[in-house]
Amino acid sequence: MTVYPLLIHLGRFTLTGYGIMMMLGFLVSGWIYARELQRRSLDPAIAWDTVVLAVVGGLAGSKLYFAISVGRIGAVFTRGGLVWYGGLAGGTAAVLGYMWLKKLPVRVLLDAVSPSLVVGYLLGRVGCFTVNDDYGLPSRLPWAMAFPSGSPPTTARILSEQFHVTIPPGVSPDHVLTVHPTQLYEIALSFLVFWLLWRWRNHRHAAGWLFGLYLVLSSVERIIAETFRAKDDRLLGAVTVAQLLSLALIVLGVLLMRRLAHPEVAAPPMPTAAT
């Protein structure tokens, strides 16, 4: 199956599927977060403040991570280079700073935001698919896809030079290969993670337990997807940097879940919803 990027031309401007899905991801995530806050008798305006800060902090953190990874500070000002873990770190720092300044119940809000974080990530991966980015290793499975105009294209030369994939002898460097559609794998796995978090959002553990579960499940999802991804940052053989970071987040998530496994005697104070 051959797939091409989604581009919408509006005069001199071009909208990409990735840009559209990123915008939709922030809006849908904010809406889910606001509804969850309202259900918990919290002010839903917190959600939209959080979205703005997450966008600014996420973009800054993502670009900084990318610049450090390529060893060029000037890469901060280039197009592209939006790395998930850098965005997560930057967005988290901005949002936690906001919660601290406003003296909000951080663990309660982290529980409330967990399902919406997965939705945002899921829609972001839809965007990756529409621009043919973040695909997988060569595959001949029935659902494998070719991205001749991808970012970058899935030609034998690019897969070999950029992702260090071993190409069989006799294959033309310009031949477009089919690869694992890892974007679709992540969409399916993220939907499962969202369903589990949504089902367990009324847990009887202490506040913050659900966020620990989010760290564990989302990191397991990423480790699975990375196994099939075409990557240029593999360490220790087949292990990627993202997998190592995911393992660290799993440890953090498990520690949080163990520490917050028992219900609290009194719940943290929570601001009431605005009237």
SEDRENLO-990628 format. One record per residue: residue number from 1; residue in three letters; chain; x, y, z of N, C-alpha, C in turn. Coordinates in steps of 0.05 Angstrom, whole numbers, plus 32768, in hexadecimal, padded with zeros to 4 digits. Example, Ala and Ser with C-alpha at 12.3 -4.5 7.8 and 13.67 -1.06 7.14 Angstrom:
nr,rest,kette,npx,npy,npz,capx,capy,capz,cpx,cpy,cpz
1,ALA,A,8108,7F8E,809C,80F6,7FA6,809C,8108,7FBE,809C .
2,SER,A,8101,7FD3,808E,8111,7FEB,808F,8102,8001,809D .
REM end
This chain:
nr,rest,kette,npx,npy,npz,capx,capy,capz,cpx,cpy,cpz
1,MET,A,8011,7FE8,8000,8000,8000,8000,8012,8019,8000 .
2,THR,A,800C,802C,7FEF,801B,8044,7FEC,800B,805C,7FF8 .
3,VAL,A,8018,806B,8009,800A,8082,8016,801A,809B,8011 .
4,TYR,A,800B,80B1,800C,8018,80CB,8007,800F,80DF,801D .
5,PRO,A,801F,80F4,8021,8019,8108,8036,7FFF,8116,8031 .
6,LEU,A,7FF1,811E,8046,7FD9,812E,8044,7FE1,814C,8045 .
7,LEU,A,7FDC,815A,802F,7FE2,8176,802D,7FCA,8185,8022 .
8,ILE,A,7FC3,819B,8030,7FAD,81AC,8027,7FB8,81C7,801F .
9,HIS,A,7FB5,81CE,8006,7FC0,81E7,7FFC,7FAA,81FD,7FFC .
10,LEU,A,7FB0,8212,800A,7F9D,8229,800C,7FAC,8242,8002 .
11,GLY,A,7FAB,8246,7FE8,7FBA,825C,7FDC,7FD8,8257,7FE0 .
12,ARG,A,7FE5,826B,7FED,8002,8268,7FF1,8009,8258,800A .
13,PHE,A,7FF5,8250,8019,7FF9,8241,8032,7FF3,8224,802D .
14,THR,A,8002,8213,803C,7FFE,81F6,803A,7FFA,81EB,8057 .
15,LEU,A,7FE4,81DE,805B,7FDF,81D1,8074,7FE7,81B4,8072 .
16,THR,A,7FF6,81AA,8085,7FFD,818D,8086,7FEA,817E,8098 .
17,GLY,A,7FE8,8165,8093,7FD8,8154,80A5,7FE2,8154,80C2 .
18,TYR,A,7FFD,8157,80C4,8009,8157,80DF,8000,8170,80EE .
19,GLY,A,8002,8187,80E1,7FFA,81A0,80EE,7FDD,819F,80F6 .
20,ILE,A,7FCC,8195,80E5,7FAF,8193,80EB,7FAA,8181,8103 .
21,MET,A,7FB7,816A,8103,7FB3,8157,8119,7FBF,8161,8133 .
22,MET,A,7FD5,816F,8132,7FE1,817A,814A,7FCD,818E,8157 .
23,MET,A,7FC2,81A0,8146,7FAF,81B3,8151,7F96,81A5,815C .
24,LEU,A,7F8D,8191,814D,7F76,8182,8157,7F7C,8173,8171 .
25,GLY,A,7F95,8169,8172,7F9D,815A,818A,7F9C,816B,81A3 .
26,PHE,A,7FA6,8184,81A1,7FA6,8196,81B8,7F89,819D,81C0 .
27,LEU,A,7F78,81A2,81AB,7F5C,81AA,81B1,7F4C,8193,81BD .
28,VAL,A,7F4F,817B,81B2,7F40,8164,81BC,7F4A,815D,81D8 .
29,SER,A,7F64,815D,81DC,7F6F,8157,81F6,7F66,816B,820B .
30,GLY,A,7F66,8185,8204,7F5C,8199,8216,7F3F,8196,821D .
31,TRP,A,7F2F,818E,8209,7F12,818A,820E,7F0E,8172,8221 .
32,ILE,A,7F1C,815C,821C,7F19,8145,822E,7F23,814C,824A .
33,TYR,A,7F39,815A,824C,7F44,8162,8266,7F30,8174,8275 .
34,ALA,A,7F24,8187,8266,7F11,819A,8272,7EF8,818B,827D .
35,ARG,A,7EEF,8177,826E,7ED8,8168,8276,7EDE,8157,828F .
36,GLU,A,7EF7,814D,8290,7EFF,813D,82A7,7F02,814F,82C0 .
37,LEU,A,7F0C,8166,82BC,7F0E,8179,82D3,7EF2,8181,82DD .
38,GLN,A,7EE0,8185,82CB,7EC5,818D,82D3,7EB8,8175,82E1 .
39,ARG,A,7EBD,815D,82D9,7EB1,8146,82E6,7EBC,8144,8303 .
40,ARG,A,7ED5,814D,8307,7EE1,814C,8321,7EDB,8166,8331 .
41,SER,A,7EC9,8176,8328,7EC2,8190,8335,7ED9,81A3,8336 .
42,LEU,A,7EE9,81A2,8321,7F00,81B5,831E,7EFA,81C9,8308 .
43,ASP,A,7F08,81DF,8308,7F04,81F4,82F4,7F0E,81EB,82D8 .
44,PRO,A,7EFC,81E8,82C4,7F06,81DF,82AA,7F18,81F2,829C .
45,ALA,A,7F18,820C,82A5,7F2A,821F,8299,7F48,8217,829D .
46,ILE,A,7F4D,8207,82B2,7F68,81FD,82B6,7F72,81EE,829E .
47,ALA,A,7F60,81DF,8291,7F68,81CF,827A,7F72,81E0,8263 .
48,TRP,A,7F65,81F6,825E,7F6D,8207,8247,7F86,8216,824D .
49,ASP,A,7F8A,821F,8266,7FA4,822A,826E,7FBA,8216,826A .
50,THR,A,7FB4,81FD,8271,7FC8,81E8,826E,7FCF,81E3,8251 .
51,VAL,A,7FBB,81E3,8240,7FBF,81DE,8223,7FD3,81F3,8218 .
52,VAL,A,7FCE,820D,821E,7FDF,8222,8214,7FFC,821E,821D .
53,LEU,A,7FFF,8218,8237,801A,8215,8242,8027,81FB,8237 .
54,ALA,A,8017,81E6,8233,8022,81CE,8228,802C,81D2,820B .
55,VAL,A,801D,81E2,81FC,8025,81E7,81E0,8040,81F6,81E0 .
56,VAL,A,8042,820C,81F0,805A,821C,81F0,8071,820C,81FC .
57,GLY,A,806D,8200,8213,8083,81F0,821F,808A,81D8,820F .
58,GLY,A,8076,81CB,8203,807B,81B3,81F3,808C,81B9,81DA .
59,LEU,A,8085,81CF,81CC,8094,81D6,81B4,80B0,81DE,81BB .
60,ALA,A,80B4,81ED,81D1,80CE,81F5,81D9,80DF,81DD,81E1 .
61,GLY,A,80D4,81CB,81F1,80E2,81B4,81FA,80E9,81A1,81E3 .
62,SER,A,80D6,819E,81D0,80DA,818C,81BA,80F0,8196,81A8 .
63,LYS,A,80F0,81B0,81A2,8105,81BB,8191,8121,81BA,819E .
64,LEU,A,8121,81C0,81B8,813A,81BF,81C7,8146,81A3,81C7 .
65,TYR,A,8135,818F,81CC,813D,8173,81CC,8149,816B,81B1 .
66,PHE,A,813B,8174,819B,8144,816E,8180,815F,817B,817B .
67,ALA,A,8163,8194,8183,817C,81A2,817F,8193,8194,818E .
68,ILE,A,818E,818B,81A6,81A2,817D,81B5,81A9,8163,81A8 .
69,SER,A,8194,8155,819F,8199,813A,8193,81A9,813B,8179 .
70,VAL,A,81A6,8151,816A,81B6,8153,8151,81CF,8163,8155 .
71,GLY,A,81D3,816F,816D,81EB,817D,8172,81ED,8198,8165 .
72,ARG,A,81D7,81A4,815E,81D7,81BF,8151,81C1,81D0,815E .
73,ILE,A,81CA,81E4,816D,81B6,81F6,817A,81A5,8205,8166 .
74,GLY,A,81B0,8209,814E,81A1,8216,8139,8189,8206,8130 .
75,ALA,A,8188,81EC,8136,8171,81DC,812E,8158,81E4,813C .
76,VAL,A,815A,81F3,8152,8143,81FD,8160,8131,820E,814D .
77,PHE,A,813E,821B,813A,812F,822E,8128,8128,8222,810D .
78,THR,A,812D,8208,810A,8126,81FB,80F1,810A,81EF,80F2 .
79,ARG,A,80FF,81E9,80DB,80E5,81DD,80D9,80E7,81BF,80E0 .
80,GLY,A,80D4,81B4,80EE,80D4,8198,80F6,80E3,8194,8110 .
81,GLY,A,80EA,817B,8115,80F9,8175,812D,80E9,8176,8146 .
82,LEU,A,80CF,816E,8144,80BE,816E,815C,80C0,8152,8168 .
83,VAL,A,80CF,8150,817E,80D4,8136,818A,80C2,8133,81A2 .
84,TRP,A,80B5,811B,81A4,80A0,8117,81B9,80AB,811B,81D5 .
85,TYR,A,80C2,810E,81DB,80CB,810F,81F7,80D4,812B,81FF .
86,GLY,A,80E0,8139,81EC,80E7,8155,81F2,80CE,8166,81F7 .
87,GLY,A,80BA,8161,81E6,80A0,816F,81EA,8093,8168,8204 .
88,LEU,A,8095,814F,820C,8089,8146,8225,8097,8153,823D .
89,ALA,A,80B2,8155,823C,80C1,8161,8251,80BB,817F,8253 .
90,GLY,A,80BB,818D,823C,80B6,81AA,823C,8099,81B0,8245 .
91,GLY,A,8086,81A1,823A,806A,81A6,8241,8065,81A0,825E .
92,THR,A,8071,818A,8268,806D,8183,8284,8078,8198,8297 .
93,ALA,A,8090,81A2,8290,809C,81B7,82A1,808B,81D0,82A2 .
94,ALA,A,8080,81D8,828B,8070,81F0,828A,8056,81EC,8299 .
95,VAL,A,8049,81D5,8296,8030,81D0,82A4,8033,81CD,82C2 .
96,LEU,A,8048,81BF,82CA,804D,81BB,82E7,8054,81D6,82F4 .
97,GLY,A,8062,81E7,82E6,8068,8202,82F0,804F,8212,82F4 .
98,TYR,A,803D,8210,82E1,8023,821D,82E3,8013,8213,82FB .
99,MET,A,8012,81F9,82FE,8003,81ED,8315,800F,81F6,8330 .
100,TRP,A,802A,81F7,8331,8037,81FF,834A,8031,821C,8350 .
101,LEU,A,8033,822E,833C,802E,824A,8341,8011,824F,8349 .
102,LYS,A,7FFE,8240,833E,7FE2,8243,8344,7FDA,8233,835D .
103,LYS,A,7FED,8224,8369,7FE7,8214,8381,7FD0,8201,837C .
104,LEU,A,7FD1,81F3,8365,7FBC,81E0,835E,7FC4,81C4,8368 .
105,PRO,A,7FB0,81B2,836C,7FB6,8197,8374,7FC3,8187,835D .
106,VAL,A,7FDD,8186,835D,7FEC,817B,8346,7FE4,815E,8340 .
107,ARG,A,7FE4,814D,8354,7FDF,8131,834F,7FC3,812C,8345 .
108,VAL,A,7FB0,813B,834F,7F94,8138,8345,7F93,8140,8328 .
109,LEU,A,7FA0,8156,8321,7FA0,815F,8305,7FAF,814C,82F2 .
110,LEU,A,7FC4,8141,82FC,7FD3,812D,82EB,7FC2,8115,82E5 .
111,ASP,A,7FB2,810C,82F9,7F9F,80F6,82F3,7F8B,80FE,82DE .
112,ALA,A,7F80,8117,82E1,7F6B,8120,82CF,7F75,8123,82B3 .
113,VAL,A,7F8E,812B,82AF,7F99,8131,8295,7FA3,8117,8287 .
114,SER,A,7FA7,8102,8295,7FB4,80EA,8289,7FA6,80E0,8270 .
115,PRO,A,7F8B,80DB,8271,7F7F,80D1,8258,7F81,80E4,8241 .
116,SER,A,7F80,80FE,8246,7F81,8111,8230,7F9D,8112,8224 .
117,LEU,A,7FB2,810D,8234,7FCD,810C,8229,7FD0,80F6,8214 .
118,VAL,A,7FC3,80DF,8219,7FC4,80C9,8206,7FB6,80D1,81EC .
119,VAL,A,7F9F,80DE,81EF,7F90,80E7,81D7,7FA0,80FA,81C6 .
120,GLY,A,7FAE,810D,81D3,7FBF,811F,81C4,7FD5,8111,81B5 .
121,TYR,A,7FE1,80FD,81C3,7FF7,80EE,81B6,7FEC,80DE,819E .
122,LEU,A,7FD4,80D2,81A2,7FC8,80C2,818D,7FC3,80D3,8174 .
123,LEU,A,7FB7,80EA,8178,7FB1,80FB,8161,7FCB,8105,8154 .
124,GLY,A,7FE0,8109,8165,7FFA,8111,815A,8005,80FB,8147 .
125,ARG,A,8001,80E2,814F,800A,80CC,813E,7FF9,80CA,8124 .
126,VAL,A,7FE0,80D2,8126,7FD0,80D3,810D,7FDD,80E8,80FA .
127,GLY,A,7FE6,80FE,8106,7FF4,8113,80F7,800E,8108,80EA .
128,CYS,A,801D,80F8,80F9,8035,80EC,80EE,802F,80DB,80D6 .
129,PHE,A,8019,80CC,80D8,8011,80BB,80C2,800A,80CB,80A9 .
130,THR,A,7FFC,80E2,80AD,7FF3,80F2,8096,800B,80FF,8088 .
131,VAL,A,8021,8103,8096,8039,810E,8089,804E,80F9,8083 .
132,ASN,A,8046,80E0,8088,8058,80C9,8082,8072,80CA,8091 .
133,ASP,A,8071,80D1,80AB,8088,80D3,80BC,8087,80BD,80D1 .
134,ASP,A,809F,80B8,80DE,80A0,80A6,80F4,8096,808A,80ED .
135,TYR,A,809D,8080,80D6,8095,8066,80CD,80A9,8051,80D7 .
136,GLY,A,80A5,8038,80CF,80B4,8022,80DA,80C9,8016,80C8 .
137,LEU,A,80D3,8000,80D0,80E7,7FF1,80C0,80DA,7FE4,80A8 .
138,PRO,A,80EA,7FDC,8094,80DF,7FCE,807C,80D0,7FB5,8084 .
139,SER,A,80BA,7FB1,8076,80A9,7F9A,807C,809A,7F92,8063 .
140,ARG,A,8094,7F78,8062,8083,7F6D,804C,8068,7F63,8056 .
141,LEU,A,8061,7F6B,806E,8047,7F63,8079,8031,7F6F,8067 .
142,PRO,A,8019,7F62,8067,8003,7F6C,8056,7FFC,7F89,805B .
143,TRP,A,8000,7F93,8073,7FF8,7FAE,807A,8010,7FC2,8078 .
144,ALA,A,8027,7FB8,806F,803E,7FCA,806C,8038,7FE0,8057 .
145,MET,A,8044,7FF7,805A,803E,800E,8049,8057,801B,803E .
146,ALA,A,8055,8026,8027,806B,8035,801A,8065,8053,801B .
147,PHE,A,8079,8063,8022,8076,8080,8024,808A,808D,8010 .
148,PRO,A,8083,808E,7FF7,8096,8099,7FE3,809B,80B7,7FE6 .
149,SER,A,8089,80C5,7FF3,808D,80E2,7FF8,808E,80E7,8016 .
150,GLY,A,8097,80D4,8025,8097,80D6,8042,80AC,80EA,804D .
151,SER,A,80AD,80EC,8067,80C1,80FE,8074,80D4,80EE,8084 .
152,PRO,A,80E8,80E1,8079,80EF,80E1,805C,80E2,80CA,804E .
153,PRO,A,80E5,80C8,8033,80D9,80B2,8024,80E5,8097,802C .
154,THR,A,80D6,8082,8028,80E0,8067,8031,80EF,8059,801A .
155,THR,A,8103,8067,800F,8114,805B,7FFB,812A,804A,8008 .
156,ALA,A,8135,8038,7FF9,814A,8027,8003,8162,8037,800C .
157,ARG,A,8169,804C,7FFD,8180,805D,8003,817B,806B,801E .
158,ILE,A,8164,8077,8022,815F,8086,803A,815E,8074,8053 .
159,LEU,A,8150,805D,804F,814F,804A,8066,816A,8040,806E .
160,SER,A,817B,803D,805A,8197,8034,8060,81A8,804A,806C .
161,GLU,A,81A7,8062,8060,81B9,8077,8068,81B0,8084,8082 .
162,GLN,A,8196,8089,8085,818C,8098,809D,8185,8086,80B4 .
163,PHE,A,817C,806E,80AE,8172,805C,80C4,8183,8043,80C6 .
164,HIS,A,8198,8041,80B6,81AB,802A,80B8,819E,800F,80B5 .
165,VAL,A,818A,800E,80A3,817C,7FF5,809D,818C,7FE6,8088 .
166,THR,A,818F,7FCC,808C,819D,7FBB,8079,818B,7FB5,8061 .
167,ILE,A,8193,7FBD,804A,8184,7FB9,8032,818E,7FA1,8023 .
168,PRO,A,817D,7F8F,801A,8186,7F77,800B,8195,7F7F,7FF2 .
169,PRO,A,81A9,7F6F,7FEA,81B9,7F75,7FD2,81A6,7F75,7FB9 .
170,GLY,A,81AC,7F86,7FA7,819D,7F87,7F8E,8186,7F9B,7F8E .
171,VAL,A,817F,7FA6,7FA6,8168,7FB8,7FA7,8172,7FD4,7F9F .
172,SER,A,8164,7FE1,7F8D,816C,7FFB,7F83,816A,8010,7F9A .
173,PRO,A,817D,8022,7F9C,817C,8036,7FB1,8163,8047,7FB1 .
174,ASP,A,8157,804B,7F99,813F,805B,7F97,8125,804C,7F99 .
175,HIS,A,8127,8032,7F9E,810F,8021,7FA1,8101,8028,7FBB .
176,VAL,A,80E7,802D,7FB9,80D7,8034,7FD0,80CE,801A,7FDE .
177,LEU,A,80D5,8017,7FF7,80CF,7FFF,8006,80B6,8003,8017 .
178,THR,A,80A9,7FED,801C,8092,7FEE,802F,809D,7FEA,804C .
179,VAL,A,8091,7FF7,805F,809A,7FF7,807A,8083,7FF3,808E .
180,HIS,A,808A,7FED,80A7,8075,7FEB,80BB,8068,8007,80BF .
181,PRO,A,804E,8009,80BE,8040,8022,80C4,803F,8026,80E2 .
182,THR,A,8055,802C,80EF,8057,802E,810C,8045,8044,8117 .
183,GLN,A,803E,8058,8106,802C,806D,8110,8011,8060,8116 .
184,LEU,A,8008,804D,8105,7FEE,8040,810A,7FF0,802D,8122 .
185,TYR,A,8007,8021,8126,800B,8010,813E,8007,8021,8157 .
186,GLU,A,8013,8039,8156,8011,804A,816E,7FF5,8054,8172 .
187,ILE,A,7FE7,805A,815D,7FCB,8063,815F,7FBA,804E,816D .
188,ALA,A,7FBD,8035,8164,7FAE,801F,8170,7FB5,801A,818D .
189,LEU,A,7FCF,801A,8193,7FD8,8016,81AE,7FD0,802D,81C1 .
190,SER,A,7FD2,8045,81B6,7FCA,805D,81C6,7FAC,805C,81CC .
191,PHE,A,7F9C,8053,81BA,7F7F,8051,81BF,7F7A,803D,81D6 .
192,LEU,A,7F89,8027,81D6,7F87,8014,81EC,7F8F,8020,8207 .
193,VAL,A,7FA5,8030,8207,7FAE,803D,821F,7F99,8051,8229 .
194,PHE,A,7F8D,8060,8216,7F78,8073,821E,7F60,8065,822A .
195,TRP,A,7F58,804F,821E,7F41,8040,8228,7F46,8036,8244 .
196,LEU,A,7F5E,802C,824A,7F65,8022,8265,7F65,8039,8279 .
197,LEU,A,7F71,804F,8272,7F72,8066,8284,7F56,8071,8289 .
198,TRP,A,7F46,8073,8274,7F2A,807D,8277,7F1A,806B,8289 .
199,ARG,A,7F1F,8051,8286,7F10,803E,8296,7F18,803F,82B3 .
200,TRP,A,7F31,8045,82B9,7F3B,8045,82D5,7F3E,8061,82E1 .
201,ARG,A,7F32,8075,82D4,7F35,8090,82DE,7F27,8094,82F9 .
202,ASN,A,7F15,8083,8300,7F07,8085,831A,7F14,8071,832E .
203,HIS,A,7F2E,806F,832D,7F3C,805C,833E,7F3A,8064,835C .
204,ARG,A,7F3F,8051,836E,7F3D,8057,838B,7F58,805B,8398 .
205,HIS,A,7F6C,805F,8388,7F87,8064,8392,7F8A,8082,8398 .
206,ALA,A,7FA1,8089,83A3,7FA7,80A5,83A8,7FAA,80B4,838E .
207,ALA,A,7FA5,80CF,8390,7FA7,80DF,8378,7FC4,80DD,836D .
208,GLY,A,7FC5,80DB,8353,7FDF,80D8,8345,7FE4,80BC,833C .
209,TRP,A,7FD5,80A8,8346,7FD9,808C,833E,7FD4,8088,8321 .
210,LEU,A,7FBF,8095,8316,7FB8,8092,82FA,7FCE,809D,82E8 .
211,PHE,A,7FDB,80B3,82F1,7FF0,80BE,82E1,8008,80AB,82E0 .
212,GLY,A,800D,809D,82F6,8022,8089,82F6,801B,8073,82E2 .
213,LEU,A,8002,806B,82E1,7FF9,8056,82CE,7FFD,8061,82B2 .
214,TYR,A,7FF6,807A,82AD,7FFA,8086,8293,8018,8084,828A .
215,LEU,A,802A,808A,829C,8046,8089,8296,804E,806C,828D .
216,VAL,A,8044,8059,829C,804B,803D,8296,803F,8034,827B .
217,LEU,A,8025,8038,8277,8018,802E,825F,8022,803C,8246 .
218,SER,A,8025,8057,8247,802E,8066,8230,804B,805F,8229 .
219,SER,A,805B,8059,823D,8077,8052,8238,8079,8035,822C .
220,VAL,A,8068,8023,8236,8068,8008,822A,8060,800A,820D .
221,GLU,A,804C,801A,8207,8043,801E,81EC,805A,8028,81DA .
222,ARG,A,8069,803B,81E4,807F,8046,81D4,8095,8031,81D0 .
223,ILE,A,809B,8022,81E4,80B0,800D,81E2,80A8,7FF9,81CC .
224,ILE,A,808F,7FF1,81CC,8085,7FDE,81B7,8088,7FEB,819B .
225,ALA,A,807F,8003,8198,8080,8010,817E,809C,8014,8174 .
226,GLU,A,80AE,801C,8187,80CA,8021,817F,80D8,8008,8174 .
227,THR,A,80CE,7FF0,817C,80DA,7FD7,8172,80D8,7FD6,8154 .
228,PHE,A,80C3,7FE2,8149,80BE,7FE0,812C,80C6,7FFA,811D .
229,ARG,A,80CE,800F,812C,80D3,8029,811F,80EE,8029,8111 .
230,ALA,A,80EF,8039,80FC,8109,803F,80EE,8115,8056,80FD .
231,LYS,A,812B,8051,810C,8137,8065,811D,8155,8067,8118 .
232,ASP,A,8160,807E,811E,817D,8082,811A,818B,8086,8135 .
233,ASP,A,817D,8080,814B,8188,8085,8166,8189,806C,8177 .
234,ARG,A,818E,8055,8169,818E,803C,8178,81A8,8038,8187 .
235,LEU,A,81A6,8030,81A0,81BC,802C,81B2,81BC,800F,81BC .
236,LEU,A,81D2,8005,81C3,81D3,7FE9,81CF,81C6,7FD6,81BC .
237,GLY,A,81CB,7FD8,81A2,81BF,7FC6,818F,81A5,7FD1,8184 .
238,ALA,A,818F,7FC6,818D,8175,7FCE,8181,8166,7FE1,8193 .
239,VAL,A,8171,7FE9,81AA,8163,7FFA,81BD,8165,8017,81B4 .
240,THR,A,814F,8026,81B4,814F,8042,81AC,8150,8054,81C5 .
241,VAL,A,8156,806D,81C1,8156,8080,81D7,813A,8082,81E3 .
242,ALA,A,8126,8083,81D2,810A,8085,81DB,8103,806D,81ED .
243,GLN,A,810D,8055,81E7,8107,803E,81F7,8115,8040,8213 .
244,LEU,A,812D,804B,8213,813A,804F,822D,812B,8063,823E .
245,LEU,A,8123,8079,8232,8113,808D,8240,80F8,8081,8249 .
246,SER,A,80ED,8070,8239,80D3,8063,8241,80D7,8051,8259 .
247,LEU,A,80EE,8043,8259,80F3,8032,8270,80F6,8042,828A .
248,ALA,A,8103,8059,8288,8105,806B,829F,80E9,8074,82A8 .
249,LEU,A,80D8,807B,8296,80BD,8084,829D,80AC,806D,82A8 .
250,ILE,A,80B1,8055,829F,80A3,803E,82AB,80AB,803B,82C8 .
251,VAL,A,80C5,803D,82CE,80CE,803B,82EA,80C1,8051,82FB .
252,LEU,A,80C0,806A,82F0,80B4,8080,82FF,8096,807B,8303 .
253,GLY,A,8089,8071,82EE,806C,806B,82F0,8066,8056,8305 .
254,VAL,A,8076,8041,8305,8072,802B,8319,8077,8035,8335 .
255,LEU,A,808B,8046,8339,8091,8051,8353,8079,8062,835D .
256,LEU,A,806E,8072,834B,8057,8083,8352,803F,8071,8359 .
257,MET,A,803A,805D,8349,8023,804B,834E,8026,803D,8369 .
258,ARG,A,803E,8034,836F,8042,8026,8389,803F,8039,83A0 .
259,ARG,A,8049,8051,839D,8048,8065,83B3,802B,806E,83B7 .
260,LEU,A,801B,8070,83A2,8000,807B,83A3,7FEB,8065,83A2 .
261,ALA,A,7FF3,804D,83A8,7FE0,8036,83A5,7FC9,8037,83B9 .
262,HIS,A,7FCD,8043,83D1,7FB9,8043,83E6,7FAA,805E,83E5 .
263,PRO,A,7F8F,805D,83EA,7F7F,8076,83EA,7F89,8089,83FF .
264,GLU,A,7F86,80A3,83FA,7F8E,80B7,840D,7F77,80BB,8421 .
265,VAL,A,7F7F,80C2,8439,7F6B,80C7,844E,7F5A,80E0,8447 .
266,ALA,A,7F68,80F4,843C,7F5A,810D,8433,7F64,8114,8418 .
267,ALA,A,7F53,811A,8406,7F5B,8121,83EB,7F67,813D,83EB .
268,PRO,A,7F79,8143,83D9,7F85,815E,83D7,7F6F,8173,83D2 .
269,PRO,A,7F72,818B,83DC,7F5D,81A0,83D7,7F5B,81A6,83B9 .
270,MET,A,7F43,81A9,83B0,7F3F,81AE,8393,7F2E,81C7,838F .
271,PRO,A,7F36,81D8,837D,7F26,81F0,8378,7F0C,81E7,8369 .
272,THR,A,7EF6,81F4,836F,7EDD,81ED,8363,7EDB,81F9,8347 .
273,ALA,A,7EC9,81EE,8338,7EC5,81F8,831D,7EBB,8214,831D .
274,ALA,A,7EC3,8224,8309,7EBA,823F,8307,7E9C,8241,8301 .
275,THR,A,7E8F,8254,830C,7E72,8257,8307,7E6D,826F,82F6 .
REM end
